[in-house]
Amino acid sequence: MASTSFPFNEGSSINRPPIFNGEGYHYWKSRIRIFIEAIDLNIWDAVENGPFISSLQEGNIIKEIPRDQWSEDNRRKVQYNLKAKNIITSALGIDEYFRVSNCKSAKEMWDILEVTHEGTSDVKRYRVNTLTHKYELFRKNQNESIQDMQKRFTHIVNHLASLGKIFPNEDLVNKVLRCLSRE
């Protein structure tokens, strides 16, 4: 008899992208990046750097090549952006989808989602400072299990990493050991 309480949510598959419905952006951002990179690094490049524009330089002027004149190589490169857009839109709930549905590129979609859920560079800087302060003052709470302390610590460190602040492993280990030695 099949179990009805399967431990997987929609999108928890190597064949389907993780779904983002507006909550847990940092978690989704990490998972969707891994998902896209596993399909093709060139697709992730289209998300991170923007779409390939099939163009030709004539003197000092750069002209876009009409679609019917694209080489096979140009078609393949242009396709990366379209594949990235497809993956991203397939990974979004309806509200998030409508937030980015009119974007022309996967990079534009990604940037809108980032600013919406992480904030501008000033907001990110503030979050990094706040989380760094939490990291620096991190202590084991009274009556807290080591597992719960580790989960709380990992959450802070992973959130900082998603915002670009990464601590060397040695620093992380030493920080945890200092917290434990106070017992």
LOVO-657661 format. One record per residue (C-alpha): x, y, z; chain; residue number from 0; residue in one letter. Coordinates in steps of 0.2 Angstrom, whole numbers. Each point is the difference from the previous one (the first is absolute). Last residue first. Example, Ala and Ser with C-alpha at 12.3 -4.5 7.8 and 13.67 -1.06 7.14 Angstrom:
BEGIN
+-------+-------+-------+-------+-----+-----+
|     u |     v |     w | chain |   n | res |
+-------+-------+-------+-------+-----+-----+
|    68 |    -5 |    36 |     A |   1 |   S |
|    -6 |   -17 |     3 |     A |   0 |   A |
+-------+-------+-------+-------+-----+-----+
// end
This chain:
BEGIN
+-------+-------+-------+-------+-----+-----+
|     u |     v |     w | chain |   n | res |
+-------+-------+-------+-------+-----+-----+
|   149 |   126 |   147 |     A | 182 |   E |
|    11 |    14 |    -7 |     A | 181 |   R |
|    10 |   -12 |   -10 |     A | 180 |   S |
|   -14 |    -4 |   -12 |     A | 179 |   L |
|    -1 |    18 |    -6 |     A | 178 |   C |
|    19 |     1 |    -3 |     A | 177 |   R |
|    -1 |   -16 |   -10 |     A | 176 |   L |
|   -14 |     6 |   -11 |     A | 175 |   V |
|    10 |    16 |    -4 |     A | 174 |   K |
|    16 |   -10 |    -3 |     A | 173 |   N |
|    -9 |   -11 |   -12 |     A | 172 |   V |
|    -7 |    15 |    -9 |     A | 171 |   L |
|    17 |     8 |    -1 |     A | 170 |   D |
|     9 |   -15 |    -7 |     A | 169 |   E |
|   -14 |    -2 |   -13 |     A | 168 |   N |
|     5 |    17 |    -7 |     A | 167 |   P |
|   -15 |    13 |     1 |     A | 166 |   F |
|   -10 |     5 |   -15 |     A | 165 |   I |
|   -10 |    16 |    -1 |     A | 164 |   K |
|    -8 |     0 |   -18 |     A | 163 |   G |
|   -18 |     3 |     5 |     A | 162 |   L |
|    -4 |   -19 |    -2 |     A | 161 |   S |
|    16 |    -3 |    11 |     A | 160 |   A |
|    -8 |    11 |    14 |     A | 159 |   L |
|   -16 |   -10 |    -1 |     A | 158 |   H |
|    10 |   -16 |     1 |     A | 157 |   N |
|    10 |     6 |    15 |     A | 156 |   V |
|   -15 |     5 |    10 |     A | 155 |   I |
|   -10 |   -16 |    -4 |     A | 154 |   H |
|    15 |   -10 |     4 |     A | 153 |   T |
|     1 |     8 |    17 |     A | 152 |   F |
|   -18 |    -3 |     4 |     A | 151 |   R |
|     1 |   -18 |    -6 |     A | 150 |   K |
|    16 |    -3 |    10 |     A | 149 |   Q |
|    -8 |     7 |    16 |     A | 148 |   M |
|   -15 |   -11 |    -3 |     A | 147 |   D |
|    12 |   -15 |    -1 |     A | 146 |   Q |
|    10 |     5 |    15 |     A | 145 |   I |
|   -16 |     0 |    10 |     A | 144 |   S |
|    -6 |    17 |     7 |     A | 143 |   E |
|    -2 |     0 |    19 |     A | 142 |   N |
|     8 |    17 |     2 |     A | 141 |   Q |
|     3 |     7 |   -18 |     A | 140 |   N |
|    17 |    -4 |    -8 |     A | 139 |   K |
|     8 |    16 |    -5 |     A | 138 |   R |
|     1 |    11 |   -16 |     A | 137 |   F |
|     5 |    18 |     3 |     A | 136 |   L |
|    12 |     0 |   -16 |     A | 135 |   E |
|   -13 |    -9 |   -10 |     A | 134 |   Y |
|   -14 |    11 |     5 |     A | 133 |   K |
|    11 |    15 |    -4 |     A | 132 |   H |
|     4 |    -7 |   -17 |     A | 131 |   T |
|   -19 |    -3 |    -3 |     A | 130 |   L |
|    -3 |    18 |     3 |     A | 129 |   T |
|    14 |     6 |   -10 |     A | 128 |   N |
|    -4 |   -12 |   -15 |     A | 127 |   V |
|   -18 |     6 |     2 |     A | 126 |   R |
|     5 |    18 |    -1 |     A | 125 |   Y |
|    11 |    -3 |   -15 |     A | 124 |   R |
|   -14 |    -9 |    -9 |     A | 123 |   K |
|   -12 |    15 |     3 |     A | 122 |   V |
|    13 |    11 |    -7 |     A | 121 |   D |
|     3 |   -11 |   -15 |     A | 120 |   S |
|   -19 |     0 |    -3 |     A | 119 |   T |
|   -12 |   -13 |     8 |     A | 118 |   G |
|     2 |   -18 |     3 |     A | 117 |   E |
|   -18 |    -6 |    -6 |     A | 116 |   H |
|    -5 |    13 |   -12 |     A | 115 |   T |
|    18 |     5 |    -5 |     A | 114 |   V |
|     4 |   -18 |    -3 |     A | 113 |   E |
|   -16 |    -4 |    -9 |     A | 112 |   L |
|     2 |    15 |   -12 |     A | 111 |   I |
|    18 |    -5 |    -3 |     A | 110 |   D |
|    -4 |   -18 |    -4 |     A | 109 |   W |
|   -14 |     5 |   -12 |     A | 108 |   M |
|    11 |    13 |    -9 |     A | 107 |   E |
|    14 |   -13 |    -1 |     A | 106 |   K |
|   -12 |   -12 |    -8 |     A | 105 |   A |
|    -4 |    12 |   -13 |     A | 104 |   S |
|   -14 |    10 |    -8 |     A | 103 |   K |
|   -10 |     2 |    16 |     A | 102 |   C |
|   -19 |     1 |    -2 |     A | 101 |   N |
|    -4 |   -16 |    11 |     A | 100 |   S |
|    12 |     6 |    15 |     A |  99 |   V |
|   -13 |     5 |    14 |     A |  98 |   R |
|   -13 |   -10 |    -9 |     A |  97 |   F |
|    10 |   -16 |     4 |     A |  96 |   Y |
|     3 |     5 |    18 |     A |  95 |   E |
|   -19 |     1 |     3 |     A |  94 |   D |
|    -3 |   -16 |   -10 |     A |  93 |   I |
|    13 |   -11 |     9 |     A |  92 |   G |
|    17 |     0 |    -9 |     A |  91 |   L |
|    11 |   -15 |    -5 |     A |  90 |   A |
|    -7 |    -1 |   -17 |     A |  89 |   S |
|     3 |    18 |    -3 |     A |  88 |   T |
|    18 |    -2 |     5 |     A |  87 |   I |
|     3 |   -16 |   -11 |     A |  86 |   I |
|    -8 |     8 |   -15 |     A |  85 |   N |
|     9 |    16 |     1 |     A |  84 |   K |
|    17 |   -10 |     2 |     A |  83 |   A |
|    -5 |   -10 |   -16 |     A |  82 |   K |
|    -4 |    16 |   -10 |     A |  81 |   L |
|    17 |     8 |     6 |     A |  80 |   N |
|    10 |   -15 |    -5 |     A |  79 |   Y |
|    -9 |     0 |   -17 |     A |  78 |   Q |
|     9 |    15 |    -6 |     A |  77 |   V |
|    16 |    -9 |     2 |     A |  76 |   K |
|    -6 |   -15 |   -10 |     A |  75 |   R |
|    -7 |    11 |   -14 |     A |  74 |   R |
|    17 |    10 |    -1 |     A |  73 |   N |
|     9 |   -17 |    -2 |     A |  72 |   D |
|   -12 |    -5 |   -14 |     A |  71 |   E |
|     3 |    16 |    -9 |     A |  70 |   S |
|   -13 |    14 |     1 |     A |  69 |   W |
|    -6 |     7 |   -17 |     A |  68 |   Q |
|   -19 |    -3 |     3 |     A |  67 |   D |
|     2 |     8 |    17 |     A |  66 |   R |
|     6 |    17 |    -7 |     A |  65 |   P |
|    18 |     4 |     6 |     A |  64 |   I |
|     1 |    14 |    13 |     A |  63 |   E |
|    12 |    13 |    -6 |     A |  62 |   K |
|    15 |     7 |     9 |     A |  61 |   I |
|     7 |    16 |    -7 |     A |  60 |   I |
|    19 |     5 |     1 |     A |  59 |   N |
|     5 |    -9 |   -16 |     A |  58 |   G |
|   -14 |   -13 |    -3 |     A |  57 |   E |
|    -2 |   -11 |    15 |     A |  56 |   Q |
|   -12 |   -14 |    -1 |     A |  55 |   L |
|   -13 |    -5 |    13 |     A |  54 |   S |
|   -10 |   -15 |     6 |     A |  53 |   S |
|    -4 |     6 |    18 |     A |  52 |   I |
|     4 |   -13 |    13 |     A |  51 |   F |
|   -11 |     3 |    15 |     A |  50 |   P |
|     5 |     6 |    17 |     A |  49 |   G |
|    15 |    -3 |    11 |     A |  48 |   N |
|    -7 |   -10 |    15 |     A |  47 |   E |
|   -16 |    -7 |    -8 |     A |  46 |   V |
|     9 |    -3 |   -17 |     A |  45 |   A |
|    15 |    -7 |     9 |     A |  44 |   D |
|   -12 |   -13 |     9 |     A |  43 |   W |
|    -5 |    -6 |   -17 |     A |  42 |   I |
|    18 |    -2 |    -5 |     A |  41 |   N |
|     3 |   -10 |    16 |     A |  40 |   L |
|   -12 |   -13 |    -7 |     A |  39 |   D |
|   -13 |   -11 |     9 |     A |  38 |   I |
|     9 |    -2 |    16 |     A |  37 |   A |
|     3 |    19 |     0 |     A |  36 |   E |
|   -19 |     3 |    -1 |     A |  35 |   I |
|    -4 |   -11 |    15 |     A |  34 |   F |
|    15 |     6 |    10 |     A |  33 |   I |
|    -6 |    18 |    -3 |     A |  32 |   R |
|   -18 |    -5 |     4 |     A |  31 |   I |
|     5 |    -8 |    17 |     A |  30 |   R |
|    11 |    15 |     6 |     A |  29 |   S |
|   -14 |    13 |    -5 |     A |  28 |   K |
|   -14 |   -11 |     8 |     A |  27 |   W |
|     9 |     0 |    17 |     A |  26 |   Y |
|     3 |    18 |    -1 |     A |  25 |   H |
|   -17 |     4 |    -6 |     A |  24 |   Y |
|    -9 |   -10 |    15 |     A |  23 |   G |
|   -17 |     7 |    -4 |     A |  22 |   E |
|    -7 |     8 |   -16 |     A |  21 |   G |
|    -7 |   -15 |    -8 |     A |  20 |   N |
|    16 |    -8 |    -7 |     A |  19 |   F |
|    -1 |   -18 |    -7 |     A |  18 |   I |
|    16 |   -10 |    -2 |     A |  17 |   P |
|     3 |    -5 |   -18 |     A |  16 |   P |
|    -7 |   -17 |    -6 |     A |  15 |   R |
|    11 |   -14 |    -7 |     A |  14 |   N |
|    12 |    -2 |    15 |     A |  13 |   I |
|   -16 |     0 |    11 |     A |  12 |   S |
|    -7 |     9 |    15 |     A |  11 |   S |
|   -10 |    12 |   -11 |     A |  10 |   G |
|   -17 |    -3 |     9 |     A |   9 |   E |
|     4 |    -5 |    18 |     A |   8 |   N |
|     8 |   -17 |     4 |     A |   7 |   F |
|    -2 |    -9 |    17 |     A |   6 |   P |
|   -15 |   -11 |    -7 |     A |   5 |   F |
|   -14 |    -1 |    12 |     A |   4 |   S |
|   -13 |   -10 |   -11 |     A |   3 |   T |
|    10 |   -16 |     1 |     A |   2 |   S |
|    -4 |   -13 |   -13 |     A |   1 |   A |
|    -7 |   -17 |     5 |     A |   0 |   M |
+-------+-------+-------+-------+-----+-----+
// end
